Amino acid sequence: MTEETPGFEEKPDVPSGATPDDAESKAAPQEGAAPAGDVSAADAGLVAQLDQVRTALGERTADLQRLQAEYQNYRRRVERDRITVKEIAIANLLTELLPVLDDIGRAREHGELVGGFKSVAESLETVAAKMGLQQFGKEGEPFDPTIHEALMHSYAPDVTETTCVAILQPGYRIGERTIRPARVAVAEPQPGAQTVKAEESAEAADDKESGGPDEG
């Protein structure tokens, strides 16, 4: 029977060249090392957080795009309203000047547009034209109730449709907007004149086909 020496404990075998501390570090488990299951759970949590951040970023981006579109629509609406207000203001101003332009036109027809008055009148007409005012209405053009106002009516044998035969007061427009129709005298074809002309045209056609009237 072997007797144990008091005061000595058995120690694990230590390879040559290794210290006792190395043996203890290998024998003891590493502190702070997480199990494989805990690492997978941490990665899943990070992925979930990343998905939430991406979703929030997408929502904020959509909100920003919607606000930008609303702002652009607002700017276009404001610009359109500004142009409309400007056109209305110009139309109101020029409408007030129409009687003056009518007086200038009558003075020109009577040969009274001379001297300094002529220079001022022409300057006024030039400014009105630069602001977009256009005069319309000519004798001989077909009557159009959308731009003409008939003040006088008659019949004429030499017209084939309702025609403006006299311009009593010129019309004015700004762009496509009529601010005053042309006031005119109109003439319609003489009742029965179309029938007579049709018969004359038919007779002329017959004579042409037969070689003309018989010679005596």
Secondary structure, 3 states (H helix, E strand, C coil): CCCCCCCCCCCCCCCCCCCHHHHHHHHCCCCCCCCHHHHHHHHHHHHHHHHHHHHHHHHHHHHHHHHHHHHHHHHHHHHHHHHHHHHHHHHHHHHHHHHHHHHHHHHHHCCCCCHHHHHHHHHHHHHHHHCCEEEECCCCCECCCCCEEEEEEEEECCCCCCEEEEEEECEEEECCEEEECEEEEEEEECCCHHHHHHHHHHHHHHHHHHCCCCCC
